[in-house]
Amino acid sequence: MQKMNRMEWDVLWINGLLATFESGYGLIKNGAIATKNGQIAWVGSLSDLPGAPAQLASVVHDVEGRCITPGLIDCHTHLVYGGNRYNEFALRLEGATYESIAKAGGGIQSTVAATRAASEESLLQQSLKRAKALFAEGVTTLEIKSGYGLDTATELKILRVAKRIGEILPLTVSLTFLGAHTVPAEFKDRKDEYIDYVCDEMLPAVVEAGLAHSVDVFCEKIAFNLLQTERVFKAAKKFGLSIKCHAEQLSDLGGARLASEYQALSVDHLEFLSADGVSALAKAGTVAVLLPGAFYFLRETQFPPIDLLRKQGVPMAIATDSNPGTSPVTSLLLMLNMACTLFRLTPEEALTGVTRHAAKALGLENTLGTLTVGKQADFVVWDIEHPAELTYRIGFNPLVSLVKHGQIVQC
């Protein structure tokens, strides 16, 4: 039982199976959770309540044995973009690779063209649909990256739309600037000059507009090398922004090691992560974000080094990587199942990966990710017998109610 902060609460939920995720599942049977001013005020066994429920809170909800978990966190998305890339899906089925499509002018470049052409309002309406799909499955916090503009005006447009999503929906949105996603057509064969543009013009404009919490780089042979990646990291650090990195998805360039040297919040993808890279993540306390949707969609055969990550105690998060080209996914619940079936994570590991470890991947572990007194009151009531059921079923959404800042919100 956790000690009560105050004797009077706004809302009290009783008779639930609480999965706190403070350590493992952190199960509390016949539990109760109370909120006050948008924060969790009390968590514990119903039998330990310091009085009758009706005398402790203005509103009491009996969840009748249902399961309560923290709100889910999708810590890696590219949710704001124009158009789609269904034609590339057909090409891959015929044998085309991610690299060959990109070199032919498809891939990210095609989405860049569509995103540049779209109005801000059009981007908002397209992206809201995707955000609502995640929200309807219990996602209360998500990260949204830019990276489909590759010029200052469009990168700012993307980030403004991402911010508006968090204002329109009851969602916490973490903004990540990914100007170094790839080289736009107008900078073809001039990668270093493009990195100058990212560091000297785009990033300062994003910071001045207050539109980024973190900076990300795609460190890969089809994108940016270690020296170019480090230049962006250094620029981000000068502005006090956190570091994230797409690394070791298609090859082992050592991006994870480099990002760890800059105390990155997370390094994401990691199919080709080396043993040295795992050790670097462990030493830095950096989160390994696994993206089973992209692994599945690209029909990848190289598995992330799950056993090494596990043995060295690297926190593993799970995310949708929602994007138009390699993971057109708007279901974090499906990613839970894929993480277990494809990567052999345990249900407990997978669920920790969309709660406690996902919060850490965004630098929000002090306020989100567990059912802990003093943290933001974001949680979900599910009509299930055990939290592991969320990883077991496919195409199943047992959400009963979603609580954001202590208030039940409409899905």
PyMOL commands that set and color helices and strands:
alter all, ss='L'
color gray80, all
select helices_A, chain A and resi 46-48+53-56+86-93+98-103+108-117+120-135+152-168+185-187+191-208+226-238+255-261+275-284+292-297+306-311+332-343+347-352+356-361+389-392
alter helices_A, ss='H'
color red, helices_A
select strands_A, chain A and resi 9-19+27-36+39-45+57-62+67-70+72-74+139-145+172-180+214-219+242-247+266-269+287-290+316-318+379-382+399-404+407-409
alter strands_A, ss='S'
color yellow, strands_A
deselect
rebuild
show_as cartoon
